[in-house]
Amino acid sequence: MRDIWFGLGHFFQDTFNWFLTPFGWTPPILFTLVLTFGFFYWLVLQGRYNRKAKETGGRA
């Protein structure tokens, strides 16, 4: 059983080294930008829903 998990771990480590290492900081930066954009998009939508709820008295 240990050989299966170690083999899987080595496979993932080699795969991530092969895919992510050549790109340097690009994947973390892209991930951060996507999360930041999604956060502000969610805030804008939440503001719209709050305004709509105030106008309708909380009824849909």
Secondary structure, 3 states (H helix, E strand, C coil): CHHHHHHHHHHHHHHHHHHHHHHCCHHHHHHHHHHHHHHHHHHHHHHHHHHHHHHHCCCC
